[in-house]
Amino acid sequence: MDAGDLGVVTYAIAERLDLFGQRVDTRYHTTDVYQRTAGAWRLIASHTSVIPSELPRIAQPPGRAADYVGRYRLGDGPVAQVRLDGDRLLFEREGRPAQELVPTGVDRFAQAGRPRVERLFRRDAAGRVDAFIDRRDNNDLVWIRTRN
């Protein structure tokens, strides 16, 4: 974009790094701002952000998904249902479409297309799931299990 004496360039960067025999792929988005002074363009600002990668799906032990099925409430607010649809685990908040919970670790899930959001199930001292944690940019919203 050229707006007189200012120009803005925005672009994606894909980095592939071999680190001690392992490959790391990172994506970035950069925006540069240039100003024309004395007939030449000079960089006056630049910002680069990492684009989070999707977490890899893992296999769950048979029957584990049933531990999570139930109804959950966020404070005094909305209610959500965690349910099975075949072999898929779904989180469905009232009035919103169901979201598939993609297993990424023990009691840990992600949602495809939303790598900044992590979903965790908390267990009580007896090992029963008692809450669903919606982690957004490392900030937790706790949904308390109200029933199976």
Buried (B, 14 or more C-beta within 10 A) or exposed (E): EEEEEEBEEEEEEEEEEEEEEEEEEEEEEEEBBBBEEEEEEEEEEEEEEEEEEEBEEEEBEEEEBEBBBBBBBBEEEEEBBBBEEEEEBBBBBEEEEBBEBBBBEEBBBBBEEBEEBBBBBBEEEEEEBBBBBBBEEEEEEBBEBEEE
